[in-house]
Amino acid sequence: MTYTQKQKDVPNKRVVGSYYETLASEYLVKQGYEIICHNFRSRFGEIDIIAKDHEYIVFIEVKYRKTKQFGYPREAVTYRKQRHIIRTAQYFLLTHIGREQSCRFDVIEILDHQLTHLVAAF
């Protein structure tokens, strides 16, 4: 088996990420959230899921890890990553909402197949 054949057998990170973002979205809808958009991008960064939870606009980062070998998924949402998410959220609110709006930042961590929703994570 060549390297190219091995590479084809392993799904790429974008496919894996999309799968777990879809799982997270399904979970949120079951919890009563209204999904506004997926993978919102700006020059500041990207937000995986933007949803509405009652009066809040919720900006959600989804992190997946197969094992804890390199730490919990939530630990990958570093201060720097938070700053990118916050700036992207500010841009979203300015361009899509156009007024002051209550918002919060959640993290959905998926470790193997166990989903944990961290409300107001930062």
KANOR-V500437 format. One record per backbone hydrogen bond with DSSP energy under -1.0 kcal/mol. NH is the residue of the N-H (numbers start at 1). CO is the residue of the C=O. E is the energy in kcal/mol with one decimal. If there is no record, write none. Layout:
<<NH,CO,E> <NH,CO,E>>
//
This chain:
<<6,2,-2.0> <7,3,-2.5> <8,4,-1.6> <9,5,-1.2> <16,12,-2.2> <17,13,-3.1> <18,14,-2.4> <19,15,-2.1> <20,16,-2.1> <21,17,-2.3> <22,18,-2.1> <23,19,-2.0> <24,20,-2.3> <25,21,-2.3> <26,22,-2.5> <27,23,-2.2> <28,24,-2.5> <29,25,-2.5> <30,26,-2.0> <31,27,-1.4> <32,29,-1.5> <33,28,-2.5> <34,52,-2.4> <36,50,-2.9> <37,50,-1.9> <39,48,-2.9> <40,47,-1.8> <42,45,-2.6> <47,40,-2.4> <49,60,-2.0> <50,37,-2.7> <51,58,-2.5> <52,34,-2.6> <53,56,-2.6> <56,53,-2.3> <57,102,-2.3> <58,51,-3.4> <59,104,-2.6> <60,49,-3.2> <61,106,-2.0> <63,108,-2.8> <65,110,-2.4> <71,68,-2.3> <75,72,-1.3> <76,73,-2.0> <77,74,-1.7> <78,76,-1.6> <82,78,-2.7> <83,79,-2.3> <84,80,-1.8> <85,81,-2.3> <86,82,-2.9> <87,83,-2.4> <88,84,-2.2> <89,85,-2.6> <90,86,-2.5> <91,87,-2.0> <92,88,-2.4> <93,89,-2.8> <94,90,-2.3> <95,91,-2.6> <96,92,-2.9> <97,93,-1.3> <98,93,-3.0> <104,57,-1.8> <106,59,-2.1> <107,118,-2.0> <108,61,-2.8> <109,116,-2.9> <110,63,-2.9> <111,114,-2.3> <112,65,-3.1> <114,111,-2.6> <116,109,-2.9> <118,107,-3.4> <121,105,-1.4> <122,105,-1.2>>
//
